[in-house]
């Protein structure tokens, strides 16, 4: 995708995406299409929607991350989402990508090496086994809100936050996980996206 096409998303989502970043994001999208999708890491129904549903959707967290220096961990990264797009867009931050399943770990390591992402470390194992503290935890297609918060809370610094990609049916009035203060960030520009829920300690 040409840089001009990325400008549309930059304008809609209020992001800064330069030509070098756009090129890396496109390269990662190519890896998802060529490697991750055939291996079942992404649903085949998303083949024609990889860009918006996965790469752009991941980038919604950029305004929520905050300034460097910062330690960010992606809980159950799967095919590297949302961690890899965010690491591409924010090379000034340090990212840890956790994944338990070997095939997915191998793909993430391949992508990180291919894209030369020096700000990313890959952890093969359960997120619960990590040693914090982290400033931000990311949870996208990882676990339901209560479990995601329980794991994140044990890893976060006292002022840290969990960014949780919720489904379209998410209702903030349904209550919050124990001990969490919540707010939401929506993206009406993305037709299929639910909110990103921000969870912090009360």
C-alpha positions as CSV (number, residue, x, y, z in Angstrom):
1,X,0.0,0.0,0.0
2,X,1.4,3.3,-1.0
3,X,2.2,6.0,1.5
4,X,-0.5,8.2,0.0
5,X,-3.1,5.5,1.0
6,X,-1.8,5.5,4.5
7,X,-2.4,9.2,4.7
8,X,-6.1,8.5,4.8
9,X,-5.8,6.4,8.0
10,X,-3.3,8.9,9.4
11,X,-5.9,11.6,9.0
12,X,-8.9,9.6,10.2
13,X,-7.2,8.2,13.3
14,X,-4.9,11.1,14.1
15,X,-1.7,9.2,13.6
16,X,1.7,10.1,12.2
17,X,2.8,7.5,9.7
18,X,5.9,8.5,7.6
19,X,7.0,6.7,4.4
20,X,9.5,4.4,6.2
21,X,6.9,3.3,8.7
22,X,4.3,2.7,6.0
23,X,6.8,0.6,4.1
24,X,7.4,-1.6,7.2
25,X,3.8,-1.9,8.0
26,X,3.1,-3.0,4.4
27,X,5.9,-5.6,4.6
28,X,4.4,-7.0,7.8
29,X,1.0,-7.2,6.2
30,X,2.7,-9.1,3.4
31,X,4.1,-11.6,5.9
32,X,0.6,-12.1,7.4
33,X,-0.8,-12.8,4.0
34,X,2.0,-15.1,2.8
35,X,2.8,-17.0,6.1
36,X,0.3,-16.4,8.9
37,X,-2.9,-16.8,7.0
38,X,-2.1,-20.1,5.3
39,X,-1.1,-21.5,8.7
40,X,-4.4,-20.6,10.3
41,X,-3.1,-17.8,12.6
42,X,-5.6,-15.5,11.0
43,X,-9.1,-16.5,9.7
44,X,-9.4,-17.0,6.0
45,X,-12.5,-14.8,6.0
46,X,-10.2,-11.9,6.9
47,X,-8.0,-12.3,3.8
48,X,-9.4,-9.3,2.0
49,X,-9.6,-7.3,5.2
50,X,-6.1,-7.8,6.7
51,X,-5.2,-4.1,6.4
52,X,-8.2,-2.6,8.2
53,X,-9.2,-5.4,10.6
54,X,-5.7,-6.2,11.9
55,X,-3.0,-3.8,11.0
56,X,-4.9,-0.5,11.2
57,X,-7.0,-1.8,14.1
58,X,-3.7,-2.5,16.1
59,X,-2.5,1.0,15.4
60,X,-5.5,2.6,17.3
61,X,-3.4,2.2,20.5
62,X,-0.7,4.6,19.4
63,X,-2.3,7.7,21.0
64,X,-2.9,5.7,24.2
65,X,0.7,4.5,24.8
66,X,2.3,7.7,26.1
67,X,5.8,9.0,25.8
68,X,9.1,7.1,26.0
69,X,10.7,5.5,27.8
70,X,8.2,2.8,28.2
71,X,8.0,-1.0,28.6
72,X,5.1,-2.6,26.7
73,X,4.0,-6.2,26.7
74,X,1.6,-7.9,24.3
75,X,-0.2,-10.7,26.1
76,X,-0.7,-13.7,23.8
77,X,0.5,-12.0,20.7
78,X,-0.6,-14.7,18.2
79,X,0.7,-13.6,14.8
80,X,2.2,-10.4,16.4
81,X,-1.0,-8.4,16.7
82,X,-1.1,-5.7,18.0
83,X,2.5,-5.7,19.2
84,X,4.4,-5.7,15.8
85,X,2.4,-2.9,14.2
86,X,2.8,-0.8,17.3
87,X,6.5,-1.6,17.6
88,X,7.0,-0.5,14.0
89,X,5.1,2.8,14.6
90,X,6.8,3.5,18.0
91,X,10.5,2.5,17.6
92,X,11.2,4.6,20.7
93,X,9.4,2.1,23.0
94,X,10.4,-1.4,24.1
95,X,8.0,-4.2,23.3
96,X,7.8,-7.7,24.7
97,X,5.6,-10.2,22.7
98,X,4.4,-13.2,24.6
99,X,3.0,-16.3,22.9
100,X,2.6,-19.9,24.1
101,X,2.1,-21.8,20.9
102,X,5.3,-22.8,19.1
103,X,4.2,-22.2,15.5
104,X,3.1,-18.7,16.3
105,X,6.3,-18.0,18.3
106,X,8.3,-19.1,15.2
107,X,6.3,-16.7,13.0
108,X,6.7,-13.8,15.3
109,X,10.5,-14.4,15.5
110,X,10.7,-14.6,11.8
111,X,8.7,-11.4,11.4
112,X,10.8,-9.5,14.0
113,X,14.0,-10.6,12.3
114,X,12.7,-9.9,8.7
115,X,11.5,-6.4,9.7
116,X,14.7,-5.7,11.8
117,X,12.6,-4.7,14.8
118,X,15.4,-4.0,17.4
119,X,12.9,-2.8,20.0
120,X,11.1,-6.1,20.2
121,X,11.8,-9.2,22.4
122,X,9.8,-12.4,22.0
123,X,8.9,-14.5,25.0
124,X,7.9,-18.1,24.4
125,X,5.6,-19.1,27.2
126,X,2.7,-17.9,29.4
127,X,2.3,-14.2,30.0
128,X,1.9,-15.0,33.7
129,X,5.5,-16.2,33.8
130,X,6.9,-12.8,32.9
131,X,8.8,-10.6,35.4
132,X,7.4,-7.0,35.4
133,X,6.8,-4.3,36.0
134,X,5.5,-3.0,32.6
135,X,4.0,0.3,31.8
136,X,1.4,-1.0,29.4
137,X,-0.1,-4.4,28.7
138,X,-1.9,-5.1,25.4
139,X,-4.7,-7.6,25.1
140,X,-6.2,-8.3,21.7
141,X,-8.0,-11.6,21.2
142,X,-6.2,-13.0,24.3
143,X,-8.8,-13.5,27.0
144,X,-12.1,-12.1,28.4
145,X,-11.8,-8.8,30.3
146,X,-11.7,-10.2,33.8
147,X,-8.9,-12.7,33.1
148,X,-6.9,-10.2,31.0
149,X,-7.0,-7.7,33.8
150,X,-6.1,-10.3,36.5
151,X,-2.9,-11.2,34.5
152,X,-2.1,-7.6,33.6
153,X,-2.5,-6.4,37.1
154,X,0.3,-8.7,38.3
155,X,2.6,-7.4,35.6
156,X,1.9,-3.7,35.6
157,X,3.6,-0.9,37.5
158,X,1.4,0.9,40.0
159,X,0.6,3.6,37.4
160,X,0.5,1.1,34.5
161,X,-2.5,0.4,32.2
162,X,-4.1,-2.5,30.2
163,X,-5.3,-1.7,26.7
164,X,-8.0,-4.3,25.9
165,X,-9.4,-4.6,22.4
166,X,-13.1,-5.3,23.0
167,X,-15.8,-6.6,20.6
168,X,-18.5,-4.5,19.1
169,X,-21.0,-5.8,21.6
170,X,-18.9,-4.5,24.6
171,X,-21.0,-2.4,27.0
172,X,-19.2,-0.3,29.6
173,X,-22.3,-0.4,31.7
174,X,-21.8,-4.1,32.3
175,X,-19.2,-3.3,35.0
176,X,-15.5,-3.5,35.3
177,X,-13.2,-6.3,36.4
178,X,-12.3,-6.2,40.1
179,X,-10.0,-3.4,41.1
180,X,-10.0,-1.7,37.7
181,X,-11.0,1.8,36.6
182,X,-12.1,1.8,33.0
183,X,-12.5,4.2,30.1
184,X,-12.9,3.6,26.4
185,X,-11.5,4.8,23.2
186,X,-13.6,4.2,20.1
187,X,-12.9,4.3,16.4
188,X,-16.1,4.9,14.4
189,X,-13.9,5.0,11.3
190,X,-13.4,1.2,11.5
191,X,-16.7,-0.4,10.8
192,X,-15.9,-3.8,12.4
193,X,-14.0,-2.5,15.5
194,X,-15.2,-2.4,19.0
195,X,-13.6,0.0,21.5
196,X,-10.2,-0.2,23.1
197,X,-10.9,-0.4,26.8
198,X,-8.3,1.3,29.1
199,X,-8.0,-0.4,32.5
200,X,-6.0,1.1,35.4
201,X,-5.9,0.5,39.1
202,X,-8.5,2.3,41.2
